[in-house]
Amino acid sequence: MEKKPNVVFVFGDQWRAQTFGYTGNTVVRTPHIDRLAEQSLNLTRAVSGCPVCSPARASLLTGQNPLTHGVFVNDVQLSNRAISIAEAFEQGGYDTAYIGKWHVDGRGRSNYIPPERRQGFDYWKVLECTHDYNQSVYYAGDSDQKLHWDGYDAIAQTEDAIDYIRQRSNHSEFEAQPPFLLMLSWGPPHAPYQTAPDQYRQLYRPEDVILRPNVPESMADQARVDLAGYYAHCTALDDCIGRLLSSLDQAGIAEDTIFVFTSDHGDMLGSQGLTKKQKPWEESIRIPFLLRYPKLEVSRPGATTTHTSAGREVSDVLIDVPDFMPTLLGLADLPIPDTVEGTDYSAYFKAANAKKPSDSTAFLACYHSFGQWRYGMDGGPHNYTGREFRGLRTSRYTYVRSLAGPWLLYDNETDPYQLNNLLSPSSRSNSEVAAELVSLLDHQLREKLEARNDKFQPGIDYIQQWGYQVDDRGTVPYTN
């Protein structure tokens, strides 16, 4: 029987899709990831539909939507009710490993996480959450002793992942060893932005940063400073990707390994006059997704031979975070648990002429928000604190409703920076055309809400239904 492929799944925290050379950014330096894109299935419209840390990570681990697994806000605990990605791969004969940031335990960001709350992962070097990347602690195995990563934690975590890969390839009976699922979760490039190692921060000056056209002048100076630091984190992580890929080559297992690079969600970084995530604009929801598997053969229409998937762009599928688990299981020819709600795109990726799943529209949601949105594109306030929303990202349009009704409508084909909200009274759009689009997209959105049994209630209603406690900011409190 042919050996199953290894899976190495690497993701940064808050790394938006617009911050790579291969996506057209001419300032940031990401040569290793750019090269990886040339060798990979490049899902150019990958989306984080609930773009905030804990909900996205819980969906990654379970293949479920947030109102199913219950982690629709940060710092609450993910239950063991679903079969996790680690458990599904373990049932298929895999060893499993997790290194880095976890952020789905909800019992304090620096507290020990016992084995029964690890969703089935065996090898374990993890902390719930920290953004002190140069004084980062973790717990290893079953010990509750706090250990410290040496220096910048992402580099140290990458070296630990390389050691894990090396140990498996050095075994004298390597061919008989089980395949492995290794997940490496970095904290950067999430803020604080100015904490990457010096050699990377020296590469970027704020005055050299080119802003996206949707950053208002009122935020331009701060955005340039933040982006310079953000880019430094990105280049540091790009070097980590280079070392990881080299380790697979040196171990002789690159051909037998599915390598995925992605992110949990994006970062506004001044676009639309906003910061951070949990917002329905492109900078918050769009994420990278590169999948390299040299043995993945793609049937070309009219061809008598097959070709590897190197460099193939996939722009007609809006893969979302709940889809990652079933797609990886499908690529490994493993059964998908009944608890999974995401879509398995593996058959579509295996054959270029395969029929696309009938609905690849991404569902956007903020169930209970935190924080305050600071400015609008006109420099004035958004008049928002804690706005819930539901929406769609189709191959062309972004449509979003708030509790008050239709809120945003963008034609991303003609307006890629989302500068013209077609629902705004000042929009240059034809009102009849916009009304027809709203009617069509609203019907699709209601179908998705019904399929998810989502009543689109105020966020506090969901908080109360799940028995969560919030502080006076409307945020689930956490301890460091």
PyMOL commands that set and color helices and strands:
alter all, ss='L'
color gray80, all
select helices_A, chain A and resi 21-23+31-38+53-62+66-69+85-91+115-117+153-169+174-176+193-195+198-201+206-208+217-251+254-256+271-273+282-285+321-331+346-350+431-451+459-465
alter helices_A, ss='H'
color red, helices_A
select strands_A, chain A and resi 6-13+41-43+95-101+123-127+137-140+147-148+180-189+257-263+289-292+297-299+306-308+313-314+362-366+389-393+397-402+405-411
alter strands_A, ss='S'
color yellow, strands_A
deselect
rebuild
show_as cartoon
